[in-house]
Amino acid sequence: MSTSASLLPEYAAWIERVCATHDAITYTCHHRLGNRSLAEQVGAQVLAGLLSKPTVFRYFGLPYSGRIARLAEARLAEAREGRLADVGSWPELLRGLTGLPLEHQEVLVLTCVRGDDDGQLALNLGCDAPTAALRRHSTMEYMRRLAASALPPETLSEDEAPSPDT
């Protein structure tokens, strides 16, 4: 992935983590499925699932891996049964991420990578808390819409259950 001048440095670093995660998921799924094309579809859908609740990116280790495993196992089962939906793709998701407006990049890094709450977000953005909350909400909605482009509709509704990474 080449870093564009329109990406904030911390956001570009986050994109590299997302790309590495995608590559690892796809590699593992290819090993398990024996089919590169299916593995790529699974990898894109798992990444889309992570992006639908992007606060998981503030974690490493078990919380992060556990979320990946939960999403991947469901998609792997669908792939083995021939039920995996053909929606979206990794290149489309990556284009969406690299095209994220700067104001959303900043909020995503502060909330989903650093873990700022609305008060800290307001301080870092130089605005009041209600404005920071609106910006956070807007960024999370943007990410959900981006994720939805690579997920079947039923996956979005099944994934609405509360989890530790929301």
Chimera marker file (.cmm) of the C-alpha trace (Angstrom):
<marker_set name="trace">
<marker id="1" x="0.000" y="0.000" z="0.000" r="1" g="1" b="0" radius="0.5"/>
<marker id="2" x="1.389" y="3.376" z="-0.909" r="1" g="1" b="0" radius="0.5"/>
<marker id="3" x="0.778" y="6.181" z="1.538" r="1" g="1" b="0" radius="0.5"/>
<marker id="4" x="-1.008" y="9.155" z="0.049" r="1" g="1" b="0" radius="0.5"/>
<marker id="5" x="-0.293" y="12.755" z="1.006" r="1" g="1" b="0" radius="0.5"/>
<marker id="6" x="-3.979" y="13.003" z="1.976" r="1" g="1" b="0" radius="0.5"/>
<marker id="7" x="-3.536" y="10.573" z="4.864" r="1" g="1" b="0" radius="0.5"/>
<marker id="8" x="-2.657" y="11.727" z="8.353" r="1" g="1" b="0" radius="0.5"/>
<marker id="9" x="0.524" y="9.942" z="9.543" r="1" g="1" b="0" radius="0.5"/>
<marker id="10" x="-1.203" y="8.095" z="12.412" r="1" g="1" b="0" radius="0.5"/>
<marker id="11" x="-4.052" y="7.127" z="10.113" r="1" g="1" b="0" radius="0.5"/>
<marker id="12" x="-1.578" y="5.825" z="7.507" r="1" g="1" b="0" radius="0.5"/>
<marker id="13" x="0.043" y="3.707" z="10.246" r="1" g="1" b="0" radius="0.5"/>
<marker id="14" x="-3.402" y="2.376" z="11.183" r="1" g="1" b="0" radius="0.5"/>
<marker id="15" x="-4.081" y="1.527" z="7.517" r="1" g="1" b="0" radius="0.5"/>
<marker id="16" x="-0.865" y="-0.517" z="7.524" r="1" g="1" b="0" radius="0.5"/>
<marker id="17" x="-2.175" y="-2.476" z="10.518" r="1" g="1" b="0" radius="0.5"/>
<marker id="18" x="-5.483" y="-3.036" z="8.735" r="1" g="1" b="0" radius="0.5"/>
<marker id="19" x="-3.642" y="-4.278" z="5.616" r="1" g="1" b="0" radius="0.5"/>
<marker id="20" x="-1.461" y="-6.627" z="7.685" r="1" g="1" b="0" radius="0.5"/>
<marker id="21" x="-4.573" y="-7.938" z="9.432" r="1" g="1" b="0" radius="0.5"/>
<marker id="22" x="-6.275" y="-8.544" z="6.094" r="1" g="1" b="0" radius="0.5"/>
<marker id="23" x="-3.219" y="-10.368" z="4.747" r="1" g="1" b="0" radius="0.5"/>
<marker id="24" x="-3.001" y="-12.595" z="7.840" r="1" g="1" b="0" radius="0.5"/>
<marker id="25" x="-6.715" y="-13.432" z="7.754" r="1" g="1" b="0" radius="0.5"/>
<marker id="26" x="-6.629" y="-14.221" z="4.040" r="1" g="1" b="0" radius="0.5"/>
<marker id="27" x="-3.506" y="-16.371" z="4.413" r="1" g="1" b="0" radius="0.5"/>
<marker id="28" x="-5.032" y="-18.373" z="7.260" r="1" g="1" b="0" radius="0.5"/>
<marker id="29" x="-8.366" y="-18.763" z="5.486" r="1" g="1" b="0" radius="0.5"/>
<marker id="30" x="-6.594" y="-19.886" z="2.303" r="1" g="1" b="0" radius="0.5"/>
<marker id="31" x="-4.814" y="-22.549" z="4.327" r="1" g="1" b="0" radius="0.5"/>
<marker id="32" x="-8.098" y="-23.690" z="5.883" r="1" g="1" b="0" radius="0.5"/>
<marker id="33" x="-10.253" y="-23.532" z="2.752" r="1" g="1" b="0" radius="0.5"/>
<marker id="34" x="-7.697" y="-24.447" z="0.092" r="1" g="1" b="0" radius="0.5"/>
<marker id="35" x="-9.272" y="-21.843" z="-2.180" r="1" g="1" b="0" radius="0.5"/>
<marker id="36" x="-7.639" y="-18.434" z="-2.632" r="1" g="1" b="0" radius="0.5"/>
<marker id="37" x="-10.747" y="-16.756" z="-4.074" r="1" g="1" b="0" radius="0.5"/>
<marker id="38" x="-12.958" y="-17.864" z="-1.174" r="1" g="1" b="0" radius="0.5"/>
<marker id="39" x="-10.240" y="-16.903" z="1.300" r="1" g="1" b="0" radius="0.5"/>
<marker id="40" x="-10.142" y="-13.393" z="-0.168" r="1" g="1" b="0" radius="0.5"/>
<marker id="41" x="-13.929" y="-13.078" z="0.158" r="1" g="1" b="0" radius="0.5"/>
<marker id="42" x="-13.777" y="-14.272" z="3.762" r="1" g="1" b="0" radius="0.5"/>
<marker id="43" x="-10.893" y="-11.902" z="4.501" r="1" g="1" b="0" radius="0.5"/>
<marker id="44" x="-12.784" y="-8.914" z="3.095" r="1" g="1" b="0" radius="0.5"/>
<marker id="45" x="-15.897" y="-9.762" z="5.089" r="1" g="1" b="0" radius="0.5"/>
<marker id="46" x="-13.945" y="-10.256" z="8.317" r="1" g="1" b="0" radius="0.5"/>
<marker id="47" x="-12.223" y="-6.892" z="7.792" r="1" g="1" b="0" radius="0.5"/>
<marker id="48" x="-15.587" y="-5.295" z="7.066" r="1" g="1" b="0" radius="0.5"/>
<marker id="49" x="-16.872" y="-6.772" z="10.321" r="1" g="1" b="0" radius="0.5"/>
<marker id="50" x="-13.955" y="-5.197" z="12.189" r="1" g="1" b="0" radius="0.5"/>
<marker id="51" x="-14.585" y="-1.869" z="10.478" r="1" g="1" b="0" radius="0.5"/>
<marker id="52" x="-18.261" y="-1.961" z="11.451" r="1" g="1" b="0" radius="0.5"/>
<marker id="53" x="-17.130" y="-1.686" z="15.090" r="1" g="1" b="0" radius="0.5"/>
<marker id="54" x="-13.761" y="0.016" z="14.707" r="1" g="1" b="0" radius="0.5"/>
<marker id="55" x="-13.113" y="0.587" z="18.408" r="1" g="1" b="0" radius="0.5"/>
<marker id="56" x="-11.690" y="-2.961" z="18.393" r="1" g="1" b="0" radius="0.5"/>
<marker id="57" x="-8.572" y="-1.433" z="16.835" r="1" g="1" b="0" radius="0.5"/>
<marker id="58" x="-7.564" y="0.096" z="20.160" r="1" g="1" b="0" radius="0.5"/>
<marker id="59" x="-6.869" y="-3.440" z="21.368" r="1" g="1" b="0" radius="0.5"/>
<marker id="60" x="-4.160" y="-5.970" z="20.669" r="1" g="1" b="0" radius="0.5"/>
<marker id="61" x="-3.904" y="-9.598" z="21.665" r="1" g="1" b="0" radius="0.5"/>
<marker id="62" x="-6.937" y="-11.580" z="22.741" r="1" g="1" b="0" radius="0.5"/>
<marker id="63" x="-9.679" y="-8.943" z="22.412" r="1" g="1" b="0" radius="0.5"/>
<marker id="64" x="-8.542" y="-8.196" z="18.855" r="1" g="1" b="0" radius="0.5"/>
<marker id="65" x="-7.837" y="-11.800" z="17.884" r="1" g="1" b="0" radius="0.5"/>
<marker id="66" x="-11.050" y="-12.976" z="19.518" r="1" g="1" b="0" radius="0.5"/>
<marker id="67" x="-13.136" y="-10.589" z="17.435" r="1" g="1" b="0" radius="0.5"/>
<marker id="68" x="-11.338" y="-11.739" z="14.288" r="1" g="1" b="0" radius="0.5"/>
<marker id="69" x="-11.872" y="-15.401" z="15.181" r="1" g="1" b="0" radius="0.5"/>
<marker id="70" x="-15.577" y="-14.879" z="15.886" r="1" g="1" b="0" radius="0.5"/>
<marker id="71" x="-16.106" y="-13.179" z="12.544" r="1" g="1" b="0" radius="0.5"/>
<marker id="72" x="-13.871" y="-15.577" z="10.594" r="1" g="1" b="0" radius="0.5"/>
<marker id="73" x="-15.364" y="-18.807" z="11.907" r="1" g="1" b="0" radius="0.5"/>
<marker id="74" x="-18.855" y="-17.775" z="10.830" r="1" g="1" b="0" radius="0.5"/>
<marker id="75" x="-17.652" y="-16.795" z="7.342" r="1" g="1" b="0" radius="0.5"/>
<marker id="76" x="-15.509" y="-19.945" z="7.016" r="1" g="1" b="0" radius="0.5"/>
<marker id="77" x="-18.539" y="-22.113" z="7.803" r="1" g="1" b="0" radius="0.5"/>
<marker id="78" x="-20.557" y="-20.269" z="5.168" r="1" g="1" b="0" radius="0.5"/>
<marker id="79" x="-17.753" y="-20.709" z="2.629" r="1" g="1" b="0" radius="0.5"/>
<marker id="80" x="-17.483" y="-24.448" z="3.285" r="1" g="1" b="0" radius="0.5"/>
<marker id="81" x="-21.256" y="-24.813" z="2.886" r="1" g="1" b="0" radius="0.5"/>
<marker id="82" x="-21.310" y="-22.765" z="-0.325" r="1" g="1" b="0" radius="0.5"/>
<marker id="83" x="-23.362" y="-20.008" z="1.330" r="1" g="1" b="0" radius="0.5"/>
<marker id="84" x="-20.769" y="-17.220" z="1.480" r="1" g="1" b="0" radius="0.5"/>
<marker id="85" x="-22.277" y="-14.063" z="0.023" r="1" g="1" b="0" radius="0.5"/>
<marker id="86" x="-20.396" y="-12.457" z="-2.845" r="1" g="1" b="0" radius="0.5"/>
<marker id="87" x="-20.417" y="-8.823" z="-1.682" r="1" g="1" b="0" radius="0.5"/>
<marker id="88" x="-17.772" y="-6.124" z="-1.760" r="1" g="1" b="0" radius="0.5"/>
<marker id="89" x="-14.060" y="-6.796" z="-1.951" r="1" g="1" b="0" radius="0.5"/>
<marker id="90" x="-10.841" y="-5.951" z="-0.195" r="1" g="1" b="0" radius="0.5"/>
<marker id="91" x="-9.718" y="-3.497" z="-2.920" r="1" g="1" b="0" radius="0.5"/>
<marker id="92" x="-13.041" y="-1.638" z="-2.573" r="1" g="1" b="0" radius="0.5"/>
<marker id="93" x="-12.707" y="-1.498" z="1.219" r="1" g="1" b="0" radius="0.5"/>
<marker id="94" x="-9.120" y="-0.291" z="0.951" r="1" g="1" b="0" radius="0.5"/>
<marker id="95" x="-10.146" y="2.416" z="-1.532" r="1" g="1" b="0" radius="0.5"/>
<marker id="96" x="-12.833" y="3.519" z="0.912" r="1" g="1" b="0" radius="0.5"/>
<marker id="97" x="-10.322" y="3.645" z="3.761" r="1" g="1" b="0" radius="0.5"/>
<marker id="98" x="-7.676" y="5.531" z="1.804" r="1" g="1" b="0" radius="0.5"/>
<marker id="99" x="-10.347" y="7.955" z="0.613" r="1" g="1" b="0" radius="0.5"/>
<marker id="100" x="-11.627" y="8.677" z="4.123" r="1" g="1" b="0" radius="0.5"/>
<marker id="101" x="-11.990" y="12.446" z="4.598" r="1" g="1" b="0" radius="0.5"/>
<marker id="102" x="-9.343" y="14.010" z="6.863" r="1" g="1" b="0" radius="0.5"/>
<marker id="103" x="-11.880" y="14.991" z="9.531" r="1" g="1" b="0" radius="0.5"/>
<marker id="104" x="-12.930" y="11.337" z="9.861" r="1" g="1" b="0" radius="0.5"/>
<marker id="105" x="-9.305" y="10.128" z="9.847" r="1" g="1" b="0" radius="0.5"/>
<marker id="106" x="-8.550" y="12.343" z="12.822" r="1" g="1" b="0" radius="0.5"/>
<marker id="107" x="-11.590" y="11.236" z="14.805" r="1" g="1" b="0" radius="0.5"/>
<marker id="108" x="-11.010" y="7.559" z="13.978" r="1" g="1" b="0" radius="0.5"/>
<marker id="109" x="-7.414" y="7.694" z="15.217" r="1" g="1" b="0" radius="0.5"/>
<marker id="110" x="-8.352" y="9.549" z="18.394" r="1" g="1" b="0" radius="0.5"/>
<marker id="111" x="-11.311" y="7.338" z="19.302" r="1" g="1" b="0" radius="0.5"/>
<marker id="112" x="-10.547" y="3.934" z="17.785" r="1" g="1" b="0" radius="0.5"/>
<marker id="113" x="-6.773" y="3.798" z="18.074" r="1" g="1" b="0" radius="0.5"/>
<marker id="114" x="-5.973" y="5.999" z="21.073" r="1" g="1" b="0" radius="0.5"/>
<marker id="115" x="-9.275" y="5.373" z="22.881" r="1" g="1" b="0" radius="0.5"/>
<marker id="116" x="-10.284" y="8.983" z="23.610" r="1" g="1" b="0" radius="0.5"/>
<marker id="117" x="-13.668" y="9.479" z="25.238" r="1" g="1" b="0" radius="0.5"/>
<marker id="118" x="-15.797" y="12.443" z="24.141" r="1" g="1" b="0" radius="0.5"/>
<marker id="119" x="-14.219" y="14.800" z="26.695" r="1" g="1" b="0" radius="0.5"/>
<marker id="120" x="-10.672" y="13.999" z="25.602" r="1" g="1" b="0" radius="0.5"/>
<marker id="121" x="-11.779" y="14.028" z="21.980" r="1" g="1" b="0" radius="0.5"/>
<marker id="122" x="-13.149" y="17.550" z="22.456" r="1" g="1" b="0" radius="0.5"/>
<marker id="123" x="-9.824" y="18.711" z="23.924" r="1" g="1" b="0" radius="0.5"/>
<marker id="124" x="-7.853" y="17.165" z="21.069" r="1" g="1" b="0" radius="0.5"/>
<marker id="125" x="-10.183" y="18.565" z="18.403" r="1" g="1" b="0" radius="0.5"/>
<marker id="126" x="-10.463" y="21.991" z="20.027" r="1" g="1" b="0" radius="0.5"/>
<marker id="127" x="-14.250" y="21.925" z="20.296" r="1" g="1" b="0" radius="0.5"/>
<marker id="128" x="-16.913" y="21.371" z="22.940" r="1" g="1" b="0" radius="0.5"/>
<marker id="129" x="-18.014" y="17.901" z="24.086" r="1" g="1" b="0" radius="0.5"/>
<marker id="130" x="-21.360" y="17.886" z="22.223" r="1" g="1" b="0" radius="0.5"/>
<marker id="131" x="-19.577" y="18.767" z="18.965" r="1" g="1" b="0" radius="0.5"/>
<marker id="132" x="-16.977" y="16.055" z="19.622" r="1" g="1" b="0" radius="0.5"/>
<marker id="133" x="-19.756" y="13.526" z="20.270" r="1" g="1" b="0" radius="0.5"/>
<marker id="134" x="-21.418" y="14.486" z="16.971" r="1" g="1" b="0" radius="0.5"/>
<marker id="135" x="-18.134" y="14.139" z="15.096" r="1" g="1" b="0" radius="0.5"/>
<marker id="136" x="-17.467" y="10.739" z="16.702" r="1" g="1" b="0" radius="0.5"/>
<marker id="137" x="-20.989" y="9.587" z="15.812" r="1" g="1" b="0" radius="0.5"/>
<marker id="138" x="-20.584" y="10.823" z="12.239" r="1" g="1" b="0" radius="0.5"/>
<marker id="139" x="-17.274" y="8.979" z="11.850" r="1" g="1" b="0" radius="0.5"/>
<marker id="140" x="-18.701" y="5.748" z="13.286" r="1" g="1" b="0" radius="0.5"/>
<marker id="141" x="-21.669" y="5.968" z="10.905" r="1" g="1" b="0" radius="0.5"/>
<marker id="142" x="-19.308" y="6.547" z="7.986" r="1" g="1" b="0" radius="0.5"/>
<marker id="143" x="-17.346" y="3.435" z="8.974" r="1" g="1" b="0" radius="0.5"/>
<marker id="144" x="-20.532" y="1.366" z="9.338" r="1" g="1" b="0" radius="0.5"/>
<marker id="145" x="-21.615" y="2.394" z="5.836" r="1" g="1" b="0" radius="0.5"/>
<marker id="146" x="-18.194" y="1.522" z="4.443" r="1" g="1" b="0" radius="0.5"/>
<marker id="147" x="-18.298" y="-1.866" z="6.187" r="1" g="1" b="0" radius="0.5"/>
<marker id="148" x="-21.844" y="-2.502" z="4.948" r="1" g="1" b="0" radius="0.5"/>
<marker id="149" x="-20.578" y="-2.374" z="1.363" r="1" g="1" b="0" radius="0.5"/>
<marker id="150" x="-18.695" y="-5.636" z="1.971" r="1" g="1" b="0" radius="0.5"/>
<marker id="151" x="-21.161" y="-7.444" z="4.232" r="1" g="1" b="0" radius="0.5"/>
<marker id="152" x="-24.442" y="-9.176" z="3.481" r="1" g="1" b="0" radius="0.5"/>
<marker id="153" x="-27.360" y="-7.370" z="5.198" r="1" g="1" b="0" radius="0.5"/>
<marker id="154" x="-28.088" y="-10.279" z="7.544" r="1" g="1" b="0" radius="0.5"/>
<marker id="155" x="-24.497" y="-10.163" z="8.800" r="1" g="1" b="0" radius="0.5"/>
<marker id="156" x="-24.942" y="-6.565" z="9.879" r="1" g="1" b="0" radius="0.5"/>
<marker id="157" x="-28.082" y="-7.351" z="11.867" r="1" g="1" b="0" radius="0.5"/>
<marker id="158" x="-26.561" y="-10.467" z="13.498" r="1" g="1" b="0" radius="0.5"/>
<marker id="159" x="-23.520" y="-8.436" z="14.506" r="1" g="1" b="0" radius="0.5"/>
<marker id="160" x="-25.548" y="-5.787" z="16.336" r="1" g="1" b="0" radius="0.5"/>
<marker id="161" x="-25.427" y="-7.702" z="19.600" r="1" g="1" b="0" radius="0.5"/>
<marker id="162" x="-23.345" y="-5.849" z="22.196" r="1" g="1" b="0" radius="0.5"/>
<marker id="163" x="-19.745" y="-6.954" z="22.454" r="1" g="1" b="0" radius="0.5"/>
<marker id="164" x="-16.735" y="-5.783" z="24.463" r="1" g="1" b="0" radius="0.5"/>
<marker id="165" x="-15.350" y="-3.841" z="21.517" r="1" g="1" b="0" radius="0.5"/>
<marker id="166" x="-18.271" y="-1.457" z="20.998" r="1" g="1" b="0" radius="0.5"/>
<link id1="1" id2="2" r="1" g="1" b="0" radius="0.2"/>
<link id1="2" id2="3" r="1" g="1" b="0" radius="0.2"/>
<link id1="3" id2="4" r="1" g="1" b="0" radius="0.2"/>
<link id1="4" id2="5" r="1" g="1" b="0" radius="0.2"/>
<link id1="5" id2="6" r="1" g="1" b="0" radius="0.2"/>
<link id1="6" id2="7" r="1" g="1" b="0" radius="0.2"/>
<link id1="7" id2="8" r="1" g="1" b="0" radius="0.2"/>
<link id1="8" id2="9" r="1" g="1" b="0" radius="0.2"/>
<link id1="9" id2="10" r="1" g="1" b="0" radius="0.2"/>
<link id1="10" id2="11" r="1" g="1" b="0" radius="0.2"/>
<link id1="11" id2="12" r="1" g="1" b="0" radius="0.2"/>
<link id1="12" id2="13" r="1" g="1" b="0" radius="0.2"/>
<link id1="13" id2="14" r="1" g="1" b="0" radius="0.2"/>
<link id1="14" id2="15" r="1" g="1" b="0" radius="0.2"/>
<link id1="15" id2="16" r="1" g="1" b="0" radius="0.2"/>
<link id1="16" id2="17" r="1" g="1" b="0" radius="0.2"/>
<link id1="17" id2="18" r="1" g="1" b="0" radius="0.2"/>
<link id1="18" id2="19" r="1" g="1" b="0" radius="0.2"/>
<link id1="19" id2="20" r="1" g="1" b="0" radius="0.2"/>
<link id1="20" id2="21" r="1" g="1" b="0" radius="0.2"/>
<link id1="21" id2="22" r="1" g="1" b="0" radius="0.2"/>
<link id1="22" id2="23" r="1" g="1" b="0" radius="0.2"/>
<link id1="23" id2="24" r="1" g="1" b="0" radius="0.2"/>
<link id1="24" id2="25" r="1" g="1" b="0" radius="0.2"/>
<link id1="25" id2="26" r="1" g="1" b="0" radius="0.2"/>
<link id1="26" id2="27" r="1" g="1" b="0" radius="0.2"/>
<link id1="27" id2="28" r="1" g="1" b="0" radius="0.2"/>
<link id1="28" id2="29" r="1" g="1" b="0" radius="0.2"/>
<link id1="29" id2="30" r="1" g="1" b="0" radius="0.2"/>
<link id1="30" id2="31" r="1" g="1" b="0" radius="0.2"/>
<link id1="31" id2="32" r="1" g="1" b="0" radius="0.2"/>
<link id1="32" id2="33" r="1" g="1" b="0" radius="0.2"/>
<link id1="33" id2="34" r="1" g="1" b="0" radius="0.2"/>
<link id1="34" id2="35" r="1" g="1" b="0" radius="0.2"/>
<link id1="35" id2="36" r="1" g="1" b="0" radius="0.2"/>
<link id1="36" id2="37" r="1" g="1" b="0" radius="0.2"/>
<link id1="37" id2="38" r="1" g="1" b="0" radius="0.2"/>
<link id1="38" id2="39" r="1" g="1" b="0" radius="0.2"/>
<link id1="39" id2="40" r="1" g="1" b="0" radius="0.2"/>
<link id1="40" id2="41" r="1" g="1" b="0" radius="0.2"/>
<link id1="41" id2="42" r="1" g="1" b="0" radius="0.2"/>
<link id1="42" id2="43" r="1" g="1" b="0" radius="0.2"/>
<link id1="43" id2="44" r="1" g="1" b="0" radius="0.2"/>
<link id1="44" id2="45" r="1" g="1" b="0" radius="0.2"/>
<link id1="45" id2="46" r="1" g="1" b="0" radius="0.2"/>
<link id1="46" id2="47" r="1" g="1" b="0" radius="0.2"/>
<link id1="47" id2="48" r="1" g="1" b="0" radius="0.2"/>
<link id1="48" id2="49" r="1" g="1" b="0" radius="0.2"/>
<link id1="49" id2="50" r="1" g="1" b="0" radius="0.2"/>
<link id1="50" id2="51" r="1" g="1" b="0" radius="0.2"/>
<link id1="51" id2="52" r="1" g="1" b="0" radius="0.2"/>
<link id1="52" id2="53" r="1" g="1" b="0" radius="0.2"/>
<link id1="53" id2="54" r="1" g="1" b="0" radius="0.2"/>
<link id1="54" id2="55" r="1" g="1" b="0" radius="0.2"/>
<link id1="55" id2="56" r="1" g="1" b="0" radius="0.2"/>
<link id1="56" id2="57" r="1" g="1" b="0" radius="0.2"/>
<link id1="57" id2="58" r="1" g="1" b="0" radius="0.2"/>
<link id1="58" id2="59" r="1" g="1" b="0" radius="0.2"/>
<link id1="59" id2="60" r="1" g="1" b="0" radius="0.2"/>
<link id1="60" id2="61" r="1" g="1" b="0" radius="0.2"/>
<link id1="61" id2="62" r="1" g="1" b="0" radius="0.2"/>
<link id1="62" id2="63" r="1" g="1" b="0" radius="0.2"/>
<link id1="63" id2="64" r="1" g="1" b="0" radius="0.2"/>
<link id1="64" id2="65" r="1" g="1" b="0" radius="0.2"/>
<link id1="65" id2="66" r="1" g="1" b="0" radius="0.2"/>
<link id1="66" id2="67" r="1" g="1" b="0" radius="0.2"/>
<link id1="67" id2="68" r="1" g="1" b="0" radius="0.2"/>
<link id1="68" id2="69" r="1" g="1" b="0" radius="0.2"/>
<link id1="69" id2="70" r="1" g="1" b="0" radius="0.2"/>
<link id1="70" id2="71" r="1" g="1" b="0" radius="0.2"/>
<link id1="71" id2="72" r="1" g="1" b="0" radius="0.2"/>
<link id1="72" id2="73" r="1" g="1" b="0" radius="0.2"/>
<link id1="73" id2="74" r="1" g="1" b="0" radius="0.2"/>
<link id1="74" id2="75" r="1" g="1" b="0" radius="0.2"/>
<link id1="75" id2="76" r="1" g="1" b="0" radius="0.2"/>
<link id1="76" id2="77" r="1" g="1" b="0" radius="0.2"/>
<link id1="77" id2="78" r="1" g="1" b="0" radius="0.2"/>
<link id1="78" id2="79" r="1" g="1" b="0" radius="0.2"/>
<link id1="79" id2="80" r="1" g="1" b="0" radius="0.2"/>
<link id1="80" id2="81" r="1" g="1" b="0" radius="0.2"/>
<link id1="81" id2="82" r="1" g="1" b="0" radius="0.2"/>
<link id1="82" id2="83" r="1" g="1" b="0" radius="0.2"/>
<link id1="83" id2="84" r="1" g="1" b="0" radius="0.2"/>
<link id1="84" id2="85" r="1" g="1" b="0" radius="0.2"/>
<link id1="85" id2="86" r="1" g="1" b="0" radius="0.2"/>
<link id1="86" id2="87" r="1" g="1" b="0" radius="0.2"/>
<link id1="87" id2="88" r="1" g="1" b="0" radius="0.2"/>
<link id1="88" id2="89" r="1" g="1" b="0" radius="0.2"/>
<link id1="89" id2="90" r="1" g="1" b="0" radius="0.2"/>
<link id1="90" id2="91" r="1" g="1" b="0" radius="0.2"/>
<link id1="91" id2="92" r="1" g="1" b="0" radius="0.2"/>
<link id1="92" id2="93" r="1" g="1" b="0" radius="0.2"/>
<link id1="93" id2="94" r="1" g="1" b="0" radius="0.2"/>
<link id1="94" id2="95" r="1" g="1" b="0" radius="0.2"/>
<link id1="95" id2="96" r="1" g="1" b="0" radius="0.2"/>
<link id1="96" id2="97" r="1" g="1" b="0" radius="0.2"/>
<link id1="97" id2="98" r="1" g="1" b="0" radius="0.2"/>
<link id1="98" id2="99" r="1" g="1" b="0" radius="0.2"/>
<link id1="99" id2="100" r="1" g="1" b="0" radius="0.2"/>
<link id1="100" id2="101" r="1" g="1" b="0" radius="0.2"/>
<link id1="101" id2="102" r="1" g="1" b="0" radius="0.2"/>
<link id1="102" id2="103" r="1" g="1" b="0" radius="0.2"/>
<link id1="103" id2="104" r="1" g="1" b="0" radius="0.2"/>
<link id1="104" id2="105" r="1" g="1" b="0" radius="0.2"/>
<link id1="105" id2="106" r="1" g="1" b="0" radius="0.2"/>
<link id1="106" id2="107" r="1" g="1" b="0" radius="0.2"/>
<link id1="107" id2="108" r="1" g="1" b="0" radius="0.2"/>
<link id1="108" id2="109" r="1" g="1" b="0" radius="0.2"/>
<link id1="109" id2="110" r="1" g="1" b="0" radius="0.2"/>
<link id1="110" id2="111" r="1" g="1" b="0" radius="0.2"/>
<link id1="111" id2="112" r="1" g="1" b="0" radius="0.2"/>
<link id1="112" id2="113" r="1" g="1" b="0" radius="0.2"/>
<link id1="113" id2="114" r="1" g="1" b="0" radius="0.2"/>
<link id1="114" id2="115" r="1" g="1" b="0" radius="0.2"/>
<link id1="115" id2="116" r="1" g="1" b="0" radius="0.2"/>
<link id1="116" id2="117" r="1" g="1" b="0" radius="0.2"/>
<link id1="117" id2="118" r="1" g="1" b="0" radius="0.2"/>
<link id1="118" id2="119" r="1" g="1" b="0" radius="0.2"/>
<link id1="119" id2="120" r="1" g="1" b="0" radius="0.2"/>
<link id1="120" id2="121" r="1" g="1" b="0" radius="0.2"/>
<link id1="121" id2="122" r="1" g="1" b="0" radius="0.2"/>
<link id1="122" id2="123" r="1" g="1" b="0" radius="0.2"/>
<link id1="123" id2="124" r="1" g="1" b="0" radius="0.2"/>
<link id1="124" id2="125" r="1" g="1" b="0" radius="0.2"/>
<link id1="125" id2="126" r="1" g="1" b="0" radius="0.2"/>
<link id1="126" id2="127" r="1" g="1" b="0" radius="0.2"/>
<link id1="127" id2="128" r="1" g="1" b="0" radius="0.2"/>
<link id1="128" id2="129" r="1" g="1" b="0" radius="0.2"/>
<link id1="129" id2="130" r="1" g="1" b="0" radius="0.2"/>
<link id1="130" id2="131" r="1" g="1" b="0" radius="0.2"/>
<link id1="131" id2="132" r="1" g="1" b="0" radius="0.2"/>
<link id1="132" id2="133" r="1" g="1" b="0" radius="0.2"/>
<link id1="133" id2="134" r="1" g="1" b="0" radius="0.2"/>
<link id1="134" id2="135" r="1" g="1" b="0" radius="0.2"/>
<link id1="135" id2="136" r="1" g="1" b="0" radius="0.2"/>
<link id1="136" id2="137" r="1" g="1" b="0" radius="0.2"/>
<link id1="137" id2="138" r="1" g="1" b="0" radius="0.2"/>
<link id1="138" id2="139" r="1" g="1" b="0" radius="0.2"/>
<link id1="139" id2="140" r="1" g="1" b="0" radius="0.2"/>
<link id1="140" id2="141" r="1" g="1" b="0" radius="0.2"/>
<link id1="141" id2="142" r="1" g="1" b="0" radius="0.2"/>
<link id1="142" id2="143" r="1" g="1" b="0" radius="0.2"/>
<link id1="143" id2="144" r="1" g="1" b="0" radius="0.2"/>
<link id1="144" id2="145" r="1" g="1" b="0" radius="0.2"/>
<link id1="145" id2="146" r="1" g="1" b="0" radius="0.2"/>
<link id1="146" id2="147" r="1" g="1" b="0" radius="0.2"/>
<link id1="147" id2="148" r="1" g="1" b="0" radius="0.2"/>
<link id1="148" id2="149" r="1" g="1" b="0" radius="0.2"/>
<link id1="149" id2="150" r="1" g="1" b="0" radius="0.2"/>
<link id1="150" id2="151" r="1" g="1" b="0" radius="0.2"/>
<link id1="151" id2="152" r="1" g="1" b="0" radius="0.2"/>
<link id1="152" id2="153" r="1" g="1" b="0" radius="0.2"/>
<link id1="153" id2="154" r="1" g="1" b="0" radius="0.2"/>
<link id1="154" id2="155" r="1" g="1" b="0" radius="0.2"/>
<link id1="155" id2="156" r="1" g="1" b="0" radius="0.2"/>
<link id1="156" id2="157" r="1" g="1" b="0" radius="0.2"/>
<link id1="157" id2="158" r="1" g="1" b="0" radius="0.2"/>
<link id1="158" id2="159" r="1" g="1" b="0" radius="0.2"/>
<link id1="159" id2="160" r="1" g="1" b="0" radius="0.2"/>
<link id1="160" id2="161" r="1" g="1" b="0" radius="0.2"/>
<link id1="161" id2="162" r="1" g="1" b="0" radius="0.2"/>
<link id1="162" id2="163" r="1" g="1" b="0" radius="0.2"/>
<link id1="163" id2="164" r="1" g="1" b="0" radius="0.2"/>
<link id1="164" id2="165" r="1" g="1" b="0" radius="0.2"/>
<link id1="165" id2="166" r="1" g="1" b="0" radius="0.2"/>
</marker_set>
